[in-house]
Amino acid sequence: MAGLTWLHLSDWHQQVQKDGVFDRQVVLDALITDIKERYKIHSDLAKVDFIVFSGDVAFSGKENEYQAAVTHLFEPVLAAASK
């Protein structure tokens, strides 16, 4: 099958707890594993042509939530999808 392969993520709602702890690690770990192992579903999924994120990235729109989402979501997802 030829065509475009895309990954759609939505509504992460990043929060940073008062002690600075990232509160989505279990979900992130499972997501990254799924992205890395996507080729097991079908060989056509080995290459991701583009990623779309829609919905809410941050929980309350605070700058530190967006910064944490870059570090804890976007960068790991991009790294996993490029393998």
Phi and psi in degrees as GROMACS dihedral restraints (atoms count N, CA, C in turn):
[ dihedral_restraints ]
;  ai    aj    ak    al  type     phi  dphi    fc
    3     4     5     6     1  -105.1    20    10
    4     5     6     7     1   151.5    20    10
    6     7     8     9     1   152.0    20    10
    7     8     9    10     1  -167.1    20    10
    9    10    11    12     1   -91.4    20    10
   10    11    12    13     1   141.5    20    10
   12    13    14    15     1  -117.0    20    10
   13    14    15    16     1   126.2    20    10
   15    16    17    18     1  -133.8    20    10
   16    17    18    19     1   155.9    20    10
   18    19    20    21     1  -118.0    20    10
   19    20    21    22     1   127.1    20    10
   21    22    23    24     1  -114.8    20    10
   22    23    24    25     1   122.2    20    10
   24    25    26    27     1  -119.5    20    10
   25    26    27    28     1   150.9    20    10
   27    28    29    30     1  -153.1    20    10
   28    29    30    31     1   150.6    20    10
   30    31    32    33     1    53.5    20    10
   31    32    33    34     1    60.4    20    10
   33    34    35    36     1   -73.9    20    10
   34    35    36    37     1   -36.2    20    10
   36    37    38    39     1    53.4    20    10
   37    38    39    40     1    52.4    20    10
   39    40    41    42     1   -57.0    20    10
   40    41    42    43     1   130.3    20    10
   42    43    44    45     1  -124.4    20    10
   43    44    45    46     1   153.3    20    10
   45    46    47    48     1  -122.8    20    10
   46    47    48    49     1   119.2    20    10
   48    49    50    51     1   -69.9    20    10
   49    50    51    52     1   162.4    20    10
   51    52    53    54     1   -56.1    20    10
   52    53    54    55     1   -32.0    20    10
   54    55    56    57     1   -86.0    20    10
   55    56    57    58     1     6.1    20    10
   57    58    59    60     1    83.8    20    10
   58    59    60    61     1     3.6    20    10
   60    61    62    63     1   -72.9    20    10
   61    62    63    64     1   134.6    20    10
   63    64    65    66     1   -77.0    20    10
   64    65    66    67     1   124.5    20    10
   66    67    68    69     1   -98.9    20    10
   67    68    69    70     1    12.6    20    10
   69    70    71    72     1  -123.7    20    10
   70    71    72    73     1    20.3    20    10
   72    73    74    75     1   -61.4    20    10
   73    74    75    76     1   -41.1    20    10
   75    76    77    78     1   -62.8    20    10
   76    77    78    79     1   -44.0    20    10
   78    79    80    81     1   -66.5    20    10
   79    80    81    82     1   -44.0    20    10
   81    82    83    84     1   -61.6    20    10
   82    83    84    85     1   -44.2    20    10
   84    85    86    87     1   -58.6    20    10
   85    86    87    88     1   -44.2    20    10
   87    88    89    90     1   -66.2    20    10
   88    89    90    91     1   -40.8    20    10
   90    91    92    93     1   -61.7    20    10
   91    92    93    94     1   -47.1    20    10
   93    94    95    96     1   -63.9    20    10
   94    95    96    97     1   -40.8    20    10
   96    97    98    99     1   -60.0    20    10
   97    98    99   100     1   -46.1    20    10
   99   100   101   102     1   -61.5    20    10
  100   101   102   103     1   -41.8    20    10
  102   103   104   105     1   -65.5    20    10
  103   104   105   106     1   -44.1    20    10
  105   106   107   108     1   -64.6    20    10
  106   107   108   109     1   -31.0    20    10
  108   109   110   111     1  -102.2    20    10
  109   110   111   112     1    17.4    20    10
  111   112   113   114     1   -60.2    20    10
  112   113   114   115     1   -30.1    20    10
  114   115   116   117     1   -62.7    20    10
  115   116   117   118     1   -21.7    20    10
  117   118   119   120     1   -70.1    20    10
  118   119   120   121     1   -24.7    20    10
  120   121   122   123     1   -73.5    20    10
  121   122   123   124     1   -48.6    20    10
  123   124   125   126     1  -162.8    20    10
  124   125   126   127     1   142.1    20    10
  126   127   128   129     1   -62.3    20    10
  127   128   129   130     1   -25.9    20    10
  129   130   131   132     1   -66.1    20    10
  130   131   132   133     1   -16.4    20    10
  132   133   134   135     1   -87.8    20    10
  133   134   135   136     1     1.3    20    10
  135   136   137   138     1   -61.5    20    10
  136   137   138   139     1   -31.7    20    10
  138   139   140   141     1  -112.3    20    10
  139   140   141   142     1   128.7    20    10
  141   142   143   144     1  -102.1    20    10
  142   143   144   145     1   119.7    20    10
  144   145   146   147     1   -79.1    20    10
  145   146   147   148     1   -36.8    20    10
  147   148   149   150     1  -159.7    20    10
  148   149   150   151     1   160.3    20    10
  150   151   152   153     1  -122.7    20    10
  151   152   153   154     1   134.0    20    10
  153   154   155   156     1  -115.7    20    10
  154   155   156   157     1   130.6    20    10
  156   157   158   159     1  -117.6    20    10
  157   158   159   160     1   125.3    20    10
  159   160   161   162     1  -127.3    20    10
  160   161   162   163     1   165.8    20    10
  162   163   164   165     1    87.7    20    10
  163   164   165   166     1  -162.7    20    10
  165   166   167   168     1   -85.9    20    10
  166   167   168   169     1   123.3    20    10
  168   169   170   171     1   -82.7    20    10
  169   170   171   172     1   -45.6    20    10
  171   172   173   174     1  -104.3    20    10
  172   173   174   175     1   154.6    20    10
  174   175   176   177     1   -73.2    20    10
  175   176   177   178     1   -48.5    20    10
  177   178   179   180     1  -127.7    20    10
  178   179   180   181     1    10.7    20    10
  180   181   182   183     1    79.9    20    10
  181   182   183   184     1    15.9    20    10
  183   184   185   186     1   -78.9    20    10
  184   185   186   187     1   146.0    20    10
  186   187   188   189     1   -56.5    20    10
  187   188   189   190     1   -40.9    20    10
  189   190   191   192     1   -66.9    20    10
  190   191   192   193     1   -24.7    20    10
  192   193   194   195     1   -70.7    20    10
  193   194   195   196     1   -41.3    20    10
  195   196   197   198     1   -66.2    20    10
  196   197   198   199     1   -41.7    20    10
  198   199   200   201     1   -62.6    20    10
  199   200   201   202     1   -41.9    20    10
  201   202   203   204     1   -65.2    20    10
  202   203   204   205     1   -36.5    20    10
  204   205   206   207     1   -64.8    20    10
  205   206   207   208     1   -37.9    20    10
  207   208   209   210     1   -61.3    20    10
  208   209   210   211     1   -49.1    20    10
  210   211   212   213     1   -69.7    20    10
  211   212   213   214     1   -44.8    20    10
  213   214   215   216     1   -96.2    20    10
  214   215   216   217     1   -14.3    20    10
  216   217   218   219     1  -121.8    20    10
  217   218   219   220     1   -63.6    20    10
  219   220   221   222     1   -63.0    20    10
  220   221   222   223     1   -48.0    20    10
  222   223   224   225     1   -63.6    20    10
  223   224   225   226     1   -46.7    20    10
  225   226   227   228     1   -62.9    20    10
  226   227   228   229     1   -38.3    20    10
  228   229   230   231     1   -65.1    20    10
  229   230   231   232     1   -46.2    20    10
  231   232   233   234     1   -61.4    20    10
  232   233   234   235     1   -41.2    20    10
  234   235   236   237     1   -64.8    20    10
  235   236   237   238     1   -43.6    20    10
  237   238   239   240     1   -67.2    20    10
  238   239   240   241     1   -37.8    20    10
  240   241   242   243     1   -73.5    20    10
  241   242   243   244     1   -21.9    20    10
  243   244   245   246     1   -86.3    20    10
  244   245   246   247     1    -2.0    20    10
